[in-house]
Amino acid sequence: MSLLSVRNLCKTYGALEVTKDVSFDVAPGELHAIIGPNGAGKTTLIGQLSGQIAPASGAVLLDGRDVTGRSMAERVRLGLARSFQITSILPRFTVLENVAVAVQARSGSSFRFFAPVAAEAALNDDAYEVLAKAGLNHRADVRASALSHGEHRQLELAIALATQPRVLLLDEPLAGIGGQEAGAFVQRLAALKGRFATVLIEHDMDAVFALADRISVLVYGEIIATGTPDEIRNDAKVRAAYLGDEEAA
Ligand SMILES: Nc1ncnc2c1ncn2[C@@H]1O[C@H](COP(=O)(O)OP(=O)(O)OP(=O)(O)O)[C@@H](O)[C@H]1O
């Protein structure tokens, strides 16, 4: 059974149909990429999955449960977390403190059963564990404002991981990261693959084809194909509408 089911999502802005009857499924542990030209509707689609944008019609099911009417915060609590473009990092706080805040938010009041010092130690242990997964544990005591752009992205990933997602929505994680930092980030995502399901929007096609189990291609708000990277690479419709141009470029 699929963990995330997207059913016939439609969204219009005036006369513009930004998502038209979009449906796809994501299995547990699957990394499902959504690709498409600029303005295809990818960001609007992920906004509908995260709860930031209400669809005109259609449904989002998480593990069979209809979450279409749920707020962003409720979806995060149910395990549907979005990273990037919305994360508010506290620049004067250290990297560890930023993650500890997210760990505490996830755990609700569970740490209040500890004495204050033990509670802080338990929080920090969890935060260190998350930072290690995001490859940022060596920067734990640095203020967030002192991080490089790539490290900032790693911290956003760590904050999303701290919510213990079952489905992680990644919106252009590589945007603005170059060269070596981008390569390291792709390796980090590859290492995390399988621990949760992921919906990835990304313009870097090398990263998408290296990471994705399946890819859906969105063109003018419609999914024109869904398949494995090989199927998508060899799909005549996809090449004509999109990939041919990208590769030629
Ligand atoms: N709030 C809005 N009001 C009106 N039109 C909007 C709004 N948000 C997005 N659009 C339009 O909807 C279309 C899809 O935008 P969206 O940002 O979802 O595409 P995208 O595939 O993410 O593009 P990109 O790859 O450039 O980020 C575009 O034509 C955009 O101008």
The ligand as an SDF file (V2000), in Angstrom:
LIG
                    3D

 31 33  0  0  0  0  0  0  0  0999 V2000
   -0.2530   32.8780   -5.8590 N   0  0  0  0  0  0  0  0  0  0  0  0
   -0.2930   32.8460   -7.1900 C   0  0  0  0  0  0  0  0  0  0  0  0
   -1.1350   33.6210   -7.8880 N   0  0  0  0  0  0  0  0  0  0  0  0
   -1.1890   33.5920   -9.2350 C   0  0  0  0  0  0  0  0  0  0  0  0
   -0.4390   32.7740  -10.0010 N   0  0  0  0  0  0  0  0  0  0  0  0
    0.4330   31.9660   -9.3620 C   0  0  0  0  0  0  0  0  0  0  0  0
    0.5510   31.9500   -7.9380 C   0  0  0  0  0  0  0  0  0  0  0  0
    1.4950   31.0260   -7.5950 N   0  0  0  0  0  0  0  0  0  0  0  0
    1.9480   30.4990   -8.7450 C   0  0  0  0  0  0  0  0  0  0  0  0
    1.3150   31.0590   -9.8140 N   0  0  0  0  0  0  0  0  0  0  0  0
    1.5310   30.7040  -11.2220 C   0  0  0  0  0  0  0  0  0  0  0  0
    1.2960   29.3050  -11.3180 O   0  0  0  0  0  0  0  0  0  0  0  0
    2.2120   28.7220  -12.2550 C   0  0  0  0  0  0  0  0  0  0  0  0
    2.9750   27.5970  -11.5810 C   0  0  0  0  0  0  0  0  0  0  0  0
    3.8630   28.1510  -10.6050 O   0  0  0  0  0  0  0  0  0  0  0  0
    4.8000   27.2270   -9.6920 P   0  0  0  0  0  0  0  0  0  0  0  0
    5.6730   28.1570   -8.9030 O   0  0  0  0  0  0  0  0  0  0  0  0
    3.9920   26.2470   -8.9620 O   0  0  0  0  0  0  0  0  0  0  0  0
    5.6730   26.4760  -10.8110 O   0  0  0  0  0  0  0  0  0  0  0  0
    7.0410   25.6850  -10.6510 P   0  0  0  0  0  0  0  0  0  0  0  0
    6.9240   24.4810  -11.5050 O   0  0  0  0  0  0  0  0  0  0  0  0
    7.3600   25.4770   -9.2210 O   0  0  0  0  0  0  0  0  0  0  0  0
    8.0740   26.7160  -11.2800 O   0  0  0  0  0  0  0  0  0  0  0  0
    9.6620   26.8610  -10.9850 P   0  0  0  0  0  0  0  0  0  0  0  0
   10.2960   25.6260  -11.5130 O   0  0  0  0  0  0  0  0  0  0  0  0
   10.0080   28.0830  -11.8080 O   0  0  0  0  0  0  0  0  0  0  0  0
    9.8370   27.0520   -9.5120 O   0  0  0  0  0  0  0  0  0  0  0  0
    3.0950   29.8500  -12.7710 C   0  0  0  0  0  0  0  0  0  0  0  0
    2.5530   30.2880  -13.9930 O   0  0  0  0  0  0  0  0  0  0  0  0
    2.9540   30.9080  -11.7000 C   0  0  0  0  0  0  0  0  0  0  0  0
    3.1480   32.1870  -12.2440 O   0  0  0  0  0  0  0  0  0  0  0  0
  1  2  1  0
  2  3  1  0
  2  7  2  0
  3  4  2  0
  4  5  1  0
  5  6  2  0
  6  7  1  0
  6 10  1  0
  7  8  1  0
  8  9  2  0
  9 10  1  0
 10 11  1  0
 11 12  1  0
 11 30  1  0
 12 13  1  0
 13 14  1  0
 13 28  1  0
 14 15  1  0
 15 16  1  0
 16 17  2  0
 16 18  1  0
 16 19  1  0
 19 20  1  0
 20 21  2  0
 20 22  1  0
 20 23  1  0
 23 24  1  0
 24 25  2  0
 24 26  1  0
 24 27  1  0
 28 29  1  0
 28 30  1  0
 30 31  1  0
M  END
$$$$
